[in-house]
Amino acid sequence: MGLSSADAYVDAAAKEKCTRMESLLAAHAPQQTLFTEQVPAAIAMFDGEMRYLAVSRRYLSDLALLFSTAVFAPAEVIGRSFYEISPDMPQRWYAIHARALAGEELAQEEELVLRPDGGAVWVRWSMKPWRTRDGRIGGALLFSELITEQVEARHALAESEARFRATFENAAVGIAHVALDGRWLRVNEALCRILGYPVDELIKKSFQDVTHPDDLAAEVAQVELMHQGKIDSYGVDNRFELGTDTFIVQNGKIVTQTFAAKISPKR
């Protein structure tokens, strides 16, 4: 049965629309390529054989740093295999690529990649399949970011904090962090021994609670000057009321200690 005039008109209109769309896509292809190449992110598009279809310059510069190679231009890698461009890649990436090409979406927040020259680079990446118009998997998309500076800075901070904690906790002298309103924020064992309180009890108090009443006004005045920014440290001789344990009688002894304070920025 032949097509009716109405059906023929619709078919012709559909073909004309497809032709216009293909022409539009072809006209914009150079802009799309330019966008992909110059976008300020490391992205790459591969076909089902892991050959480069599109790639950003940022990706190529990161790739050179990752594997200690020269920086390729986009035109030098298009159509070539990832494995040809990066033969020193970690072996586990073969399995990752296969899983992405099979339909999985994968990501890793931090991966340490050992370079051929003995160096190491931290990278964050995600990989997912891309699909054709009919829903078939056409290849994979890779997004990556070099995060070595951020990871090393975090590790350095953690190490610094660990050293500080060790110094704070093991110091032979009493040390405490005190809020400007007098609350104990953190105390070490040495201070607890001096004042005669267990840690969990002392931390619930303030320095006003354990300072002798006759010394409190002068102490508060110094704290107020720190609060106003007029001084950043002070030192006084204070009498502290001791706590109670098996060796000290409640409301008994009074001990005099040299007390030094220094304001510090918020951590």
GUTI-682294 format. One line per 4 residues: their letters; for each residue x, y, z of N, C-alpha, C. Coordinates in Angstrom, 3 decimals. Each point is the difference from the previous one (the first is absolute). Example, Ala and Ser with C-alpha at 12.3 -4.5 7.8 and 13.67 -1.06 7.14 Angstrom:
as = 13.190 -5.690 7.800 -0.890 1.190 0.000 0.900 1.200 0.000 ~ -0.350 1.050 -0.720 0.820 1.190 0.060 -0.770 1.090 0.730
***
This chain:
mgls = 0.871 -1.194 0.000 -0.871 1.194 0.000 0.892 1.223 0.000 ~ -0.272 0.971 -0.851 0.805 1.208 -0.063 -0.338 0.957 1.111 ~ 0.867 0.966 0.196 -0.216 1.001 1.034 -1.054 0.991 -0.468 ~ -0.850 0.427 0.922 -0.956 1.056 -0.319 0.759 1.309 -0.117
sada = -0.646 0.963 -0.547 0.658 1.308 -0.149 0.348 0.577 1.361 ~ -0.856 -0.263 0.999 0.268 0.520 1.345 1.213 -0.695 0.600 ~ 0.052 -1.361 -0.167 1.144 -0.754 0.522 1.291 0.419 -0.678 ~ -0.064 0.209 -1.310 1.189 0.412 -0.753 0.480 1.356 0.484
yvda = -0.949 0.887 0.309 0.357 1.339 0.476 0.719 -0.091 1.353 ~ -0.570 -0.839 0.910 0.596 -0.150 1.328 1.396 -0.600 -0.107 ~ 0.155 -1.045 -0.867 1.291 -0.658 -0.183 1.033 0.993 -0.543 ~ -0.427 0.807 -0.962 0.916 0.984 -0.577 0.387 1.052 1.030
aake = -0.957 0.391 0.814 0.276 1.004 1.033 0.984 -0.539 1.035 ~ -0.183 -1.289 0.362 0.896 -0.612 0.981 1.417 -0.081 -0.540 ~ 0.118 -0.393 -1.296 1.328 -0.087 -0.601 0.656 1.374 -0.069 ~ -0.785 1.012 -0.327 0.537 1.354 -0.072 0.478 0.470 1.380
kctr = -0.790 -0.363 1.046 0.384 0.384 1.367 1.307 -0.672 0.391 ~ 0.150 -1.297 -0.340 1.229 -0.729 0.327 1.189 0.601 -0.746 ~ -0.251 0.372 -1.272 1.076 0.596 -0.793 0.452 1.325 0.620 ~ -0.981 0.818 0.443 0.341 1.281 0.630 0.768 -0.221 1.293
mesl = -0.425 -1.007 0.778 0.668 -0.289 1.271 1.443 -0.456 -0.224 ~ 0.181 -0.874 -1.013 1.350 -0.466 -0.300 0.883 1.154 -0.468 ~ -0.573 0.887 -0.796 0.761 1.172 -0.460 0.364 0.899 1.174 ~ -0.965 0.163 0.935 0.248 0.838 1.170 1.116 -0.583 0.862
laah = -0.069 -1.344 0.213 1.033 -0.658 0.799 1.363 0.109 -0.666 ~ 0.006 -0.173 -1.322 1.263 0.107 -0.734 0.567 1.413 0.088 ~ -0.893 0.984 -0.062 0.450 1.389 0.071 0.589 0.329 1.357 ~ -0.536 -0.634 1.049 0.464 0.294 1.352 1.103 -0.938 0.473
apqq = 0.341 -0.993 -0.795 1.043 -0.951 0.405 1.310 0.681 0.365 ~ 0.474 0.993 -0.795 1.256 0.668 0.386 -0.099 0.700 1.359 ~ -1.161 0.625 0.282 -0.172 0.655 1.293 -0.016 -1.022 1.132 ~ -0.640 -1.156 -0.236 -0.042 -1.034 1.022 1.402 -0.534 0.301
tlft = 0.779 -0.188 -1.071 1.377 -0.459 0.180 0.808 1.038 0.755 ~ -0.180 1.263 -0.375 0.723 1.083 0.674 -0.382 0.072 1.469 ~ -1.286 -0.160 0.293 -0.469 0.020 1.388 0.651 -1.122 0.801 ~ -0.027 -1.218 -0.572 0.567 -1.149 0.704 1.487 0.198 0.259
eqvp = 0.710 0.514 -1.000 1.444 0.167 0.144 0.352 1.049 1.053 ~ -0.783 1.081 0.071 0.392 1.129 0.834 -0.740 0.081 1.338 ~ -0.938 -0.891 0.236 -0.702 0.028 1.276 1.024 -0.183 1.124 ~ -0.092 0.784 1.091 1.012 -0.070 1.073 -0.215 -1.176 0.936
aaia = -0.095 -1.184 -0.569 -0.175 -1.223 0.780 0.620 -1.137 -0.791 ~ 0.401 -1.044 0.696 0.634 -1.140 -0.652 -1.074 -1.010 -0.401 ~ -0.376 -0.004 -1.269 -1.026 -0.913 -0.491 0.469 -0.652 -1.296 ~ -0.420 -1.235 -0.210 0.336 -0.706 -1.234 -1.157 -0.909 -0.368
mfdg = -0.195 -0.171 -1.305 -1.058 -0.854 -0.521 0.643 -1.083 -0.856 ~ -0.387 -1.254 0.246 0.583 -1.146 -0.692 -1.079 -0.783 -0.734 ~ 0.429 -0.742 -1.032 -0.923 -0.923 -0.647 0.068 -1.351 0.709 ~ -0.633 -1.020 -0.562 -0.048 -1.299 0.651 1.331 -0.727 0.056
emry = 1.003 0.492 -0.716 1.337 -0.588 0.031 0.964 0.863 0.811 ~ -0.533 0.956 0.740 0.784 0.937 0.809 0.916 0.871 -0.864 ~ -0.519 0.331 -1.214 0.702 0.968 -0.834 -0.590 1.380 0.261 ~ 0.853 0.997 0.020 -0.439 1.363 0.291 -0.892 0.540 -1.115
lavs = -1.176 0.515 0.410 -0.899 0.689 -0.925 0.052 1.510 0.213 ~ 0.169 0.403 1.262 0.095 1.420 0.356 0.769 0.090 1.307 ~ 0.681 1.116 0.182 0.838 0.125 1.198 0.269 1.475 0.269 ~ 0.076 0.362 1.273 0.311 1.381 0.368 1.501 0.166 0.173
rryl = 0.469 1.224 -0.194 1.427 0.278 0.184 0.403 -0.192 1.460 ~ -0.905 0.315 0.912 0.296 -0.198 1.423 0.247 -1.485 0.276 ~ -0.790 -0.849 -0.604 0.181 -1.439 0.185 1.384 -0.417 -0.486 ~ 0.408 0.498 -1.154 1.284 -0.394 -0.564 1.172 0.507 0.832
sdla = -0.117 1.199 0.553 1.082 0.509 0.855 0.070 -0.798 1.301 ~ -1.160 -0.369 0.538 -0.014 -0.835 1.211 0.567 -1.386 -0.291 ~ -0.337 -0.534 -1.176 0.486 -1.321 -0.382 1.522 -0.017 -0.095 ~ 0.571 1.083 -0.531 1.461 0.095 -0.105 0.642 0.009 1.377
llfs = -0.611 0.712 0.927 0.532 0.040 1.364 -0.173 -1.350 0.687 ~ -1.106 -0.652 -0.301 -0.300 -1.277 0.644 0.998 -1.081 -0.396 ~ 0.410 -0.010 -1.270 0.860 -1.079 -0.497 1.372 0.487 -0.478 ~ 0.368 1.229 0.354 1.330 0.541 -0.324 0.279 -0.068 -1.500
tavf = -0.943 0.463 -0.798 0.167 -0.009 -1.450 -0.107 1.424 -0.539 ~ 0.224 0.140 -1.287 -0.191 1.294 -0.646 -1.497 0.315 -0.054 ~ -0.314 1.279 -0.140 -1.401 0.421 -0.101 -0.436 -0.110 -1.457 ~ -0.987 -0.846 -0.239 -0.513 -0.165 -1.359 -0.992 1.117 -0.324
apae = -0.103 0.327 -1.295 -1.080 0.860 -0.480 -1.214 -0.889 -0.265 ~ -1.216 0.539 0.080 -1.191 -0.832 -0.242 0.060 -0.766 -1.317 ~ 0.467 0.650 -1.069 0.032 -0.647 -1.302 0.950 -1.201 -0.027 ~ 0.963 -0.023 0.935 0.975 -1.093 0.024 -0.564 -1.272 0.639
vigr = -1.090 0.112 0.732 -0.524 -1.185 0.686 -1.327 -0.488 -0.573 ~ -0.732 0.871 -0.693 -1.298 -0.412 -0.533 0.187 -1.192 -0.936 ~ -0.787 -1.049 0.244 0.073 -1.214 -0.802 1.006 -1.014 0.519 ~ 0.817 0.396 0.962 1.004 -0.919 0.551 -0.502 -0.581 1.321
sfye = 0.489 -1.161 0.342 -0.453 -0.696 1.202 0.587 0.620 1.260 ~ -0.780 -0.028 1.076 0.483 0.432 1.306 1.248 -0.782 0.373 ~ 0.029 -1.283 -0.318 1.109 -0.860 0.390 1.263 0.306 -0.804 ~ -0.175 0.525 -1.201 1.154 0.413 -0.801 0.591 1.292 0.556
ispd = -0.863 0.910 0.403 0.452 1.295 0.519 0.572 -0.143 1.409 ~ -0.569 -0.902 0.787 0.405 -0.150 1.410 0.348 -1.455 0.305 ~ 1.095 -0.497 -0.551 0.351 -1.415 0.203 0.385 -0.339 1.438 ~ 0.346 1.023 0.802 0.425 -0.248 1.388 -1.138 0.133 1.003
mpqr = -1.217 -0.031 -0.479 -1.126 0.136 0.915 -0.077 -1.195 0.961 ~ -0.613 0.180 1.183 -0.168 -1.127 0.932 -0.792 -1.130 -0.653 ~ 0.397 -1.226 0.243 -0.648 -1.154 -0.611 -1.479 -0.109 0.373 ~ -0.334 0.444 1.203 -1.395 -0.110 0.449 -0.947 0.845 -0.847
wyai = 0.529 0.983 -0.736 -0.867 0.843 -0.811 -0.617 -0.767 -1.177 ~ 0.640 -1.078 -0.446 -0.599 -0.804 -1.074 -1.382 -0.492 0.430 ~ -0.075 -0.501 1.230 -1.270 -0.515 0.507 -1.018 1.121 0.176 ~ 0.459 1.167 0.436 -0.894 1.148 0.181 -0.594 0.411 -1.343
hara = 0.849 0.080 -1.027 -0.491 0.368 -1.335 -1.018 -1.024 -0.510 ~ 0.298 -1.285 0.210 -0.911 -1.046 -0.453 -1.349 0.099 0.693 ~ 0.013 0.303 1.280 -1.261 0.121 0.738 -0.811 1.199 -0.478 ~ 0.685 1.122 -0.275 -0.705 1.186 -0.498 -0.589 -0.278 -1.379
lage = 0.753 -0.672 -0.850 -0.492 -0.310 -1.344 -1.118 -1.041 0.034 ~ -0.118 -0.715 1.135 -1.087 -0.974 0.165 -1.244 0.638 0.612 ~ 0.102 1.303 0.365 -1.181 0.704 0.490 0.074 0.534 1.414 ~ 1.090 -0.243 0.730 0.099 0.475 1.384 0.445 1.460 0.053
elaq = -0.441 0.697 1.047 0.515 1.331 0.313 0.914 -0.141 1.212 ~ 1.244 0.402 -0.137 1.013 -0.217 1.019 0.636 1.318 0.404 ~ 0.504 0.043 1.230 0.661 1.216 0.477 0.913 -0.349 1.163 ~ 1.030 0.819 0.188 0.874 -0.131 1.162 0.427 1.402 0.424
eeel = -0.226 0.305 1.266 0.298 1.340 0.510 1.495 0.261 0.085 ~ 0.762 -1.014 0.362 1.450 0.175 0.119 0.696 -1.281 -0.442 ~ 0.838 0.109 -1.017 0.817 -1.146 -0.407 1.445 0.465 -0.123 ~ 0.906 -0.734 0.603 1.421 0.312 -0.089 0.575 -0.736 -1.210
vlrp = 0.516 0.778 -0.947 0.585 -0.576 -1.213 1.511 0.192 0.065 ~ 0.737 -1.098 -0.090 1.463 0.060 0.004 0.493 0.279 -1.413 ~ 0.836 1.022 -0.132 0.505 0.393 -1.312 1.227 -0.821 -0.382 ~ 0.280 -0.094 -1.293 1.180 -0.762 -0.446 1.310 0.553 0.569
dgga = 0.042 1.309 0.309 1.236 0.586 0.521 0.145 -0.171 1.510 ~ -0.911 -0.726 0.627 0.076 -0.234 1.435 -0.848 0.947 0.822 ~ -0.532 1.040 -0.620 -0.875 0.925 0.714 -1.387 -0.590 0.179 ~ -0.863 0.762 0.629 -1.367 -0.465 0.237 -0.959 1.173 -0.149
vwvr = -1.169 -0.288 -0.526 -1.022 1.018 -0.232 -1.334 -0.524 0.525 ~ -0.729 0.865 0.695 -1.355 -0.345 0.448 -0.991 0.508 -1.026 ~ -0.963 -0.843 -0.353 -0.988 0.374 -1.009 -1.398 -0.407 0.455 ~ -0.981 0.829 -0.343 -1.423 -0.311 0.183 -0.590 -0.212 -1.387
wsmk = -0.795 -1.048 -0.179 -0.534 -0.253 -1.332 -1.391 -0.624 0.060 ~ -0.700 0.120 -1.101 -1.261 -0.713 -0.187 -0.098 -0.395 -1.459 ~ -0.640 -1.133 -0.248 -0.107 -0.522 -1.362 -1.383 -0.600 -0.191 ~ -0.586 0.269 -1.134 -1.343 -0.508 -0.272 -0.151 -0.241 -1.503
pwrt = -0.922 -0.874 -0.390 -0.208 -0.237 -1.434 -0.823 1.125 -0.625 ~ 0.200 0.215 -1.282 -0.915 0.868 -0.756 -0.737 -0.872 -1.008 ~ -1.200 0.411 -0.351 -0.861 -0.836 -0.827 -0.383 0.696 -1.311 ~ -0.216 -0.813 -1.007 -0.436 0.502 -1.303 -1.499 0.315 0.070
rdgr = -0.548 0.526 -1.095 -1.414 0.371 -0.005 -0.917 -1.203 0.225 ~ 0.451 -1.168 -0.429 -0.852 -1.185 0.172 0.264 -0.714 1.322 ~ 0.786 0.621 0.889 0.203 -0.544 1.339 1.191 -0.919 0.167 ~ 0.695 -0.295 -1.084 1.177 -0.860 0.125 1.180 0.773 0.607
igga = 0.872 -0.713 0.708 1.192 0.626 0.565 0.984 0.275 -1.126 ~ 0.341 1.276 -0.149 0.916 0.389 -1.074 1.435 0.134 0.449 ~ 0.198 0.093 1.299 1.347 0.181 0.526 -0.063 0.477 1.443 ~ 1.012 0.747 0.423 0.071 0.440 1.398 0.421 1.462 0.094
llfs = -0.444 0.644 1.078 0.404 1.362 0.339 0.839 -0.060 1.268 ~ 1.104 0.735 0.012 0.895 0.019 1.155 0.168 1.434 0.476 ~ -0.226 0.214 1.285 0.219 1.291 0.639 1.052 -0.213 1.081 ~ 1.017 0.845 0.037 1.051 -0.187 1.001 0.481 1.341 0.528
elit = 0.654 -0.055 1.164 0.537 1.214 0.624 1.217 -0.390 0.841 ~ 1.090 0.704 -0.200 1.187 -0.229 0.825 -0.186 0.723 1.326 ~ 0.127 -0.727 1.097 -0.283 0.567 1.325 1.178 -0.203 0.946 ~ 1.202 -0.121 -0.543 1.181 -0.260 0.822 0.186 1.073 1.064
eqve = -0.109 1.266 -0.374 0.217 1.087 0.965 -1.002 -0.063 1.137 ~ -1.272 -0.227 -0.333 -1.020 -0.058 1.045 0.225 -1.170 0.950 ~ 0.319 -1.179 -0.571 0.196 -1.182 0.840 1.228 0.160 0.879 ~ 1.106 0.494 -0.574 1.217 0.168 0.795 -0.189 1.053 1.078
arha = -0.756 1.055 -0.299 -0.265 1.025 1.014 -0.829 -0.579 1.141 ~ -0.984 -0.844 -0.334 -0.814 -0.623 1.034 0.823 -0.957 0.850 ~ 0.871 -0.763 -0.646 0.860 -0.916 0.744 0.959 0.764 0.915 ~ 0.556 1.116 -0.525 0.920 0.797 0.812 -0.722 0.586 1.209
laes = -1.243 0.440 -0.204 -0.779 0.551 1.110 -0.282 -1.078 1.033 ~ -0.355 -1.199 -0.469 -0.277 -1.102 0.929 1.239 -0.366 0.807 ~ 1.162 -0.006 -0.651 1.244 -0.312 0.703 0.328 1.085 1.018 ~ -0.227 1.263 -0.391 0.262 1.112 0.916 -0.910 -0.077 1.219
earf = -1.264 -0.315 -0.232 -0.941 -0.111 1.111 0.351 -1.179 0.909 ~ 0.503 -1.087 -0.603 0.404 -1.156 0.803 1.196 0.353 0.886 ~ 0.959 0.745 -0.568 1.152 0.421 0.803 -0.429 0.941 1.119 ~ -0.933 0.899 -0.319 -0.488 0.919 1.020 -0.690 -0.756 1.123
ratf = -0.859 -0.966 -0.368 -0.695 -0.766 1.031 0.974 -0.743 0.901 ~ 1.052 -0.580 -0.624 0.982 -0.736 0.791 0.735 0.936 0.951 ~ 0.375 1.192 -0.490 0.686 0.978 0.847 -0.913 0.482 1.120 ~ -1.247 0.285 -0.348 -0.978 0.503 0.967 -0.247 -1.027 1.103
enaa = -0.281 -1.229 -0.405 -0.392 -1.025 0.973 1.166 -0.457 0.864 ~ 1.213 -0.014 -0.553 1.141 -0.554 0.727 0.884 1.046 0.664 ~ -0.393 1.258 -0.072 0.811 1.057 0.616 0.077 -0.197 1.512 ~ 1.157 0.356 0.552 0.185 -0.139 1.449 -0.657 1.140 0.767
vgia = -0.367 1.064 -0.692 -0.658 1.147 0.628 -1.475 -0.004 -0.362 ~ -0.786 0.679 0.797 -1.430 0.072 -0.274 -0.291 0.922 -1.173 ~ -0.798 -0.470 -0.942 -0.381 0.787 -1.172 -1.506 -0.133 -0.195 ~ -0.616 1.110 -0.393 -1.439 -0.029 -0.263 -0.353 0.994 -1.088
hval = -1.060 -0.293 -0.711 -0.635 0.966 -0.885 -1.223 0.514 0.752 ~ -0.093 1.326 0.113 -1.073 0.600 0.783 -0.751 1.005 -0.868 ~ -1.316 -0.081 -0.017 -0.809 0.973 -0.727 0.084 1.355 0.702 ~ -0.341 1.059 -0.727 0.082 1.339 0.593 -0.975 0.190 1.148
dgrw = -1.030 -0.853 0.079 -0.917 0.111 1.137 0.460 -0.867 1.179 ~ 1.179 -0.633 -0.147 0.573 -0.750 1.116 -0.212 -1.495 -0.047 ~ -0.798 -0.509 -0.935 -0.238 -1.439 -0.063 1.258 -0.724 -0.459 ~ 0.273 -1.141 0.662 1.089 -0.844 -0.468 -0.447 -0.699 -1.292
lrvn = 0.766 0.155 -1.056 -0.317 -0.663 -1.261 0.765 -1.304 -0.142 ~ 1.195 0.019 0.535 0.857 -1.179 -0.083 1.050 0.085 1.096 ~ 0.244 -1.085 0.680 0.982 -0.001 1.088 0.864 -1.256 -0.129 ~ 1.255 0.118 0.456 0.842 -1.195 -0.045 0.086 -0.651 1.381
ealc = 0.600 -1.174 0.028 0.065 -0.775 1.237 0.806 0.725 1.071 ~ 1.061 0.687 -0.408 0.840 0.694 0.980 -0.806 1.058 0.748 ~ -0.832 0.759 -0.703 -0.813 1.018 0.659 -0.995 -0.652 0.950 ~ -0.576 -1.105 -0.439 -0.950 -0.705 0.874 0.683 -0.478 1.282
rilg = 1.235 -0.466 -0.114 0.724 -0.434 1.195 0.276 1.178 0.921 ~ 0.369 1.144 -0.585 0.303 1.187 0.805 -1.228 0.466 0.768 ~ -1.135 0.023 -0.694 -1.219 0.529 0.616 -0.787 -1.066 0.753 ~ 0.351 -1.257 -0.198 -0.652 -1.057 0.770 -1.368 -0.401 -0.501
ypvd = -0.256 0.183 -1.286 -1.285 -0.390 -0.583 0.234 -1.014 -1.107 ~ -0.880 -0.957 -0.162 0.055 -0.839 -1.203 -0.405 0.821 -1.220 ~ 0.424 -0.445 -1.170 -0.254 0.773 -1.218 -1.481 0.272 -0.197 ~ -0.837 -1.032 0.131 -1.420 0.172 -0.295 -0.695 0.945 0.971
elik = 0.586 0.191 1.181 -0.588 0.929 0.964 0.507 1.416 -0.234 ~ 1.302 0.135 -0.255 0.564 1.336 -0.198 -0.567 0.663 -1.247 ~ -0.236 -0.771 -1.049 -0.457 0.562 -1.258 -1.398 0.602 0.124 ~ -0.729 -0.373 1.036 -1.336 0.550 0.221 0.036 1.318 0.760
ksfq = 1.175 0.368 0.475 0.127 1.218 0.799 0.577 1.123 -0.848 ~ 0.196 1.156 0.634 0.684 1.130 -0.614 1.182 0.367 0.883 ~ 0.907 0.843 -0.515 1.120 0.383 0.850 -0.484 0.816 1.196 ~ -1.168 0.682 -0.142 -0.551 0.734 1.140 -0.361 -0.947 1.149
dvth = -0.425 -1.228 -0.372 -0.418 -0.961 1.017 1.155 -0.470 0.870 ~ 1.207 -0.006 -0.546 1.132 -0.546 0.749 1.002 1.058 0.441 ~ -0.210 1.262 -0.404 0.891 1.084 0.430 -0.435 0.522 1.367 ~ 0.979 0.249 0.840 -0.309 0.523 1.345 -0.736 1.328 -0.137
pddl = -1.050 0.221 0.795 -0.800 1.232 -0.112 0.828 1.272 0.093 ~ 1.053 -0.014 0.800 0.806 1.216 0.163 0.832 0.312 -1.241 ~ 0.182 -0.979 -0.897 0.804 0.216 -1.206 -0.859 0.156 -1.252 ~ -1.295 -0.232 0.143 -0.859 -0.087 -1.177 -0.155 1.335 -0.721
aaev = -0.145 1.115 0.736 -0.230 1.304 -0.634 1.161 0.386 -0.906 ~ 1.225 -0.208 0.489 1.165 0.346 -0.812 0.079 -0.879 -1.250 ~ -0.369 -1.266 0.173 0.027 -0.924 -1.134 -1.029 0.396 -1.052 ~ -1.198 0.313 0.438 -1.069 0.388 -0.922 0.378 1.280 -0.740
aqve = 0.659 0.931 0.686 0.421 1.244 -0.635 0.981 -0.266 -1.141 ~ 0.923 -0.936 0.213 0.960 -0.349 -1.052 -0.711 -0.655 -1.196 ~ -0.952 -0.864 0.300 -0.756 -0.660 -1.072 -0.779 1.025 -0.813 ~ -0.566 0.989 0.663 -0.758 1.038 -0.692 0.893 0.795 -0.942
lmhq = 1.236 0.282 0.436 0.937 0.712 -0.872 0.322 -0.832 -1.245 ~ 0.112 -1.305 0.186 0.220 -0.876 -1.151 -1.205 0.017 -0.928 ~ -1.175 -0.029 0.607 -1.240 0.021 -0.776 -0.101 1.267 -0.826 ~ 0.471 1.099 0.528 -0.043 1.294 -0.698 1.119 0.150 -1.021
gkid = 0.918 -0.944 0.000 1.103 0.060 -0.943 1.141 0.906 0.432 ~ -0.009 0.434 1.258 1.044 0.900 0.483 1.275 -0.745 0.379 ~ -0.128 -1.269 0.342 1.155 -0.845 0.269 -0.261 -1.358 -0.634 ~ 1.054 -0.733 -0.297 -0.220 -1.344 -0.532 0.535 -1.078 0.927
sygv = 0.563 0.421 1.154 0.462 -0.982 0.980 0.178 0.688 1.350 ~ 0.053 -0.806 1.049 0.289 0.522 1.332 0.464 -1.141 0.888 ~ 0.598 0.351 1.117 0.436 -0.995 0.969 -0.266 0.499 1.412 ~ -0.514 -0.866 0.861 -0.307 0.369 1.390 0.304 -1.196 0.906
dnrf = 0.157 0.284 1.290 0.066 -1.054 1.013 -1.374 -0.102 0.638 ~ -0.644 -1.153 -0.179 -1.350 -0.206 0.514 -0.024 -1.113 1.036 ~ -0.964 0.104 0.882 -0.283 -1.103 0.913 -1.216 -0.750 -0.542 ~ 0.138 -1.307 -0.063 -1.088 -0.825 -0.508 -0.489 -0.935 1.090
elgt = -1.296 -0.129 0.104 -0.575 -0.939 0.942 0.088 -1.408 -0.581 ~ 0.558 -0.895 0.759 0.189 -1.357 -0.479 -1.301 -0.793 0.032 ~ -0.100 -0.956 -0.909 -1.148 -0.883 -0.016 0.171 -1.095 1.042 ~ -0.852 -0.983 -0.103 -0.005 -1.069 0.992 0.304 -1.330 -0.656
dtfi = 0.953 -0.738 0.557 0.186 -1.387 -0.397 0.438 -0.764 1.244 ~ 0.514 -1.158 -0.159 0.309 -0.822 1.171 1.145 0.566 0.827 ~ 0.711 0.960 -0.538 1.155 0.534 0.719 -0.218 1.413 0.528 ~ -1.047 0.677 -0.442 -0.212 1.404 0.389 -1.346 0.129 0.693
vqng = 0.008 0.655 1.105 -1.230 0.183 0.767 -0.845 1.074 -0.666 ~ -1.282 -0.241 -0.138 -0.888 0.952 -0.641 0.028 1.335 0.731 ~ 0.001 1.108 -0.794 0.043 1.356 0.543 1.230 0.193 0.895 ~ 1.054 -0.728 -0.319 1.183 0.070 0.856 1.036 0.958 -0.522
kivt = 1.081 -0.528 -0.554 1.178 0.779 -0.344 -0.266 1.051 -1.061 ~ 0.867 0.969 -0.047 0.007 1.005 -1.062 1.417 0.036 -0.548 ~ 0.160 -0.108 -1.292 1.313 -0.025 -0.624 0.192 1.260 -0.834 ~ 1.214 0.550 0.028 0.325 1.179 -0.803 0.795 -0.435 -1.221
qtfa = -0.444 0.431 -1.193 0.667 -0.370 -1.242 0.173 1.234 -0.871 ~ 1.073 0.009 -0.776 0.181 1.047 -1.009 -0.862 -0.340 -1.195 ~ -0.823 0.950 -0.403 -0.951 -0.245 -1.089 0.335 0.948 -1.149 ~ 0.203 -0.526 -1.190 0.277 0.806 -1.194 -1.096 -0.267 -1.022
akis = -0.443 1.048 -0.674 -1.053 -0.139 -1.013 0.398 0.747 -1.249 ~ -0.410 -0.537 -1.150 0.268 0.651 -1.281 -1.204 -0.233 -0.898 ~ -0.443 1.064 -0.643 -1.132 -0.138 -0.908 0.480 -0.631 -1.291 ~ -0.822 -0.862 -0.560 0.375 -0.667 -1.255 -1.180 0.043 -0.942
pkr = 0.269 -0.039 -1.331 -1.095 0.023 -0.975 -0.785 -1.289 0.046 ~ -1.238 0.045 -0.510 -0.826 -1.193 -0.071 0.664 -0.987 -0.958 ~ -0.021 -1.279 0.377 0.564 -1.055 -0.847 -1.082 -0.532 -0.938
***
